[in-house]
Amino acid sequence: MKQRTPSSEWLIDALALQIGTQGTTTLVHQLYSALRRWIQHGELAAGSHLPSSRHLAHGLGISRNTVLAAMDRLLAEGLVVSRRGAGMYVANLPTLPAHPKPLLDAAFSYSTRGQALIDRCGTLSQHYQAFAPGVPGLDLFPHAQWQRLLRRHYRQADTAWLSYQTHGGLPALKEALGDYLTLSRAVRCRPKQIVITQGAQQAFELVAQLLTDSGDTVWMEEPGYGGAQTCFLAAGLNIVPVPVDEDGLNPLCCPANTPSPRLIYVTPSHQYPSGVTMPVPRRLALLEHAARHGAWVIEDDYDSEFRYDTPPTPSLQGLSEQASVIYIGTFSKVLYPGLRLGYIVLPEALADTFRLAHARLHREGNYPIQSALAEFIAKGDFSRHIARMRMSYRQRQACLRRALAPATDAGLKLSSGHAGMHLIAELENLNQEARLVELAQQARITLSPLSRYYLKQPQRAGLVLGYAGATEDELLRAGRWLSHAWLNLTSL
Ligand SMILES: Cc1ncc(COP(=O)(O)O)c(C=O)c1O
């Protein structure tokens, strides 16, 4: 249809062809849609006078109210304008290019930051079975009990919880969590210092948003946790990988001439992925370095509950008299990742600002779930669940070691496994690592290469073998496969 100023007759004829043919929509909608389409495509010229509603209704043989309702919609959307005493006119709309350059053409590219982020997505596991690192034993979760608890807390939910919240998490959960962290993790914490987040990842993001500017430096453990690396990268930070030795991140090994850090990210209870625990002298050295540089230390205490030979090591935050450590925890490992609940324990002076900024940036919610979790913790079910998981993970680890025995007897070295949810199998070189990962793919087994956890040139080759999320059967099968594959490869 060419652009035209419609005569009444032409418009009525054209509309008559459009309406009454689509039985499923109302006449108002059909009339409105046809006029909207012609106006938007410029087929009805801007400024054209439209026939009166009475004339249109009569010409189309429909009720005038139907025409008025369609016109009202066009008027409300700004597609037609009404001139007092003169009727309706087609509005003057900006014209869109007839053949716009497609945004998704061959030259399309993500932003530099976006591409860096996408490049790190390859580290996400696709299969949550044997060897997927960081996945808890979901088959051991007390699903029925949790469902009952959730149902009751949803039934009893306070109507105020339906609204926007700015408490930084349900106060009852912050109470229960504060007690738990004080007693079990020696964290110096009062409930008002806690902000509940959607997992540790969101907590890292909030810290990066509020305490750093784009271009600031963050020291990261090398090798280290990809989730935190990605988050800091997305915040535009300059990531300086600092090597991890047998005592964790070594501040003395920071590359020369790097700018002072604004943040130092560590996993001192159980370094991810190497598994080492940072002893007190190194913790004090780290705090001294942080104080000298004016840096915040982020303590990511993601799985410290799973220690098999000794009680969990007390937190770094509890060691520091100064308020320079920001403690971050998650329920992803002790309960389940889909829960998306984590927390930050902040110095008192920062807590209120973080609480409000969190509500502004992310919004908070899901208070019935938080309420159920508060009861789960306060009644001791949480601690009982952790104790049960600890025992099962110890058994799962032993099972994996049994399955790998032919290889370990022949020289394959495994990490100590005193804590955590994975073992590291050391390999001779990166070629061997790449070959095993490739063979595993063919056998439909997920193997995470240790080299993937390095930001710079990997210093060690190995495999990160998650065992917590797999049943003993799965571990036996995958472990035997790996043992066999390693023996074949190393006997060549
Ligand atoms: C070192 C480390 N920190 C934190 C997390 C938990 O992150 P989230 O709470 O976002 O699930 C993980 C999970 O894999 C992890 O490995």
The ligand as a Tripos MOL2 file, in Angstrom:
@<TRIPOS>MOLECULE
LIG
   16    16     1     0     0
SMALL
NO_CHARGES

@<TRIPOS>ATOM
      1 C1         35.5550  -20.5480   46.0490 C.3       1 LIG1
      2 C2         34.0760  -20.4260   45.9370 C.ar      1 LIG1
      3 N1         33.4510  -19.3820   46.5050 N.ar      1 LIG1
      4 C3         32.1180  -19.2520   46.4630 C.ar      1 LIG1
      5 C4         31.3420  -20.1590   45.7960 C.ar      1 LIG1
      6 C5         29.8140  -20.0990   45.8850 C.3       1 LIG1
      7 O1         29.2470  -19.1980   45.0970 O.3       1 LIG1
      8 P1         27.6580  -18.9460   45.1500 P.3       1 LIG1
      9 O2         27.2480  -18.6350   46.5550 O.co2     1 LIG1
     10 O3         27.5250  -17.7640   44.2730 O.co2     1 LIG1
     11 O4         26.9720  -20.1690   44.6530 O.co2     1 LIG1
     12 C6         31.9330  -21.2220   45.1350 C.ar      1 LIG1
     13 C7         31.1150  -22.1630   44.3500 C.2       1 LIG1
     14 O5         31.5420  -22.9000   43.5000 O.2       1 LIG1
     15 C8         33.3290  -21.3780   45.2200 C.ar      1 LIG1
     16 O6         33.9390  -22.4240   44.6480 O.3       1 LIG1
@<TRIPOS>BOND
     1     1     2 1
     2     2     3 ar
     3     2    15 ar
     4     3     4 ar
     5     4     5 ar
     6     5     6 1
     7     5    12 ar
     8     6     7 1
     9     7     8 1
    10     8     9 2
    11     8    10 1
    12     8    11 1
    13    12    13 1
    14    12    15 ar
    15    13    14 2
    16    15    16 1
@<TRIPOS>SUBSTRUCTURE
     1 LIG1         1 GROUP 0 **** ****
